[in-house]
Amino acid sequence: MTKIDALMREMVTFMAGDPKRIQHFTKVYAYAGYIGRQEGLDPATQEILEMAALVHDIGIRKGEAETGRSDGRIQEALGPDEAAILLKKLEVPEDWCRRICYLVGHHHHYNAIDGPDYQILVEADFLVNLFEDQVPKAGCENALKKVFKTRTGQKLCREMYGLEENS
């Protein structure tokens, strides 16, 4: 079993009984993987991205249990430590673990994106959140203009939400 497959298994177990959240992270994982491949990420960055996509919302469970909250701020605060536990269990290299935990701890910050893995994770999460939150077309257009930078992410967003080329 690959590390990605093992991490998928661990995350499904971690979120057992919460199909909505399992569906969310698997969709983010699928879009992140696709965008990364289309954008030509090197293999290590691609794998880091995919692992980060699987664990990006891992802080939700602890946030709800400890504070009754699951918002982006609580996800970023509690997620990195939770992710590190799973990543270490799977013997993910320490430098990868640091990057994945950084992405988990910043995936709701959009003004200091420092790499293609970070950009793509944000885009993939937006693609899913726009649908799950039933964002109106104007909000999708705004997200397209302000958030999406990759050619692949922009195309997916336009096609998925029926947005014009000049949106």
Phi, psi and omega in degrees: 000134178289164177298323178298312179298319178296320179292321175302312180301314180298319182291322177297317177296316180301321183260017182311137180086002181233071185299329179299315181286325176296315177300321181298305185291332177289326176291317178299317177301315181296313180292319179299315179299315180297311181298315179301316179294317181293330180274357174076035177298148174291157187304320181293315180296323178299315181292321176300313179303311183296320177295317179298321179297321179295324186254007190301330180252023185296339180285350184300312183303310181294321179300314179294319181293320186268329187232350185076013183239153176221016183293171183304322181296318181288324177301315182290327181286318187260340185295316184303317180294321178295317179297318182301322180300311180293317183296319178293321177302324181269006178059042174289135180307143185303318180293325175292316180302315179300316181293315179299315180295323175299314180298317178300320182281357182226006190290357173250012174255123188247001185252002179224042182292126190244020178179164182295328178296318179295312180301314183291321177300315179298315180297315180297318179296320177296317180306317181284315182295324179302320178286307185298327179270003179050049181292133178295163184306319180298322177292323177295318178298318179297316178298318179302314182291319189267333189250317189280125181240330182283148178300316182293316179297319178298315180297315178300314181298314180299312183291318183296319186253012175063041182264148180289155180305323182271010177290000000 
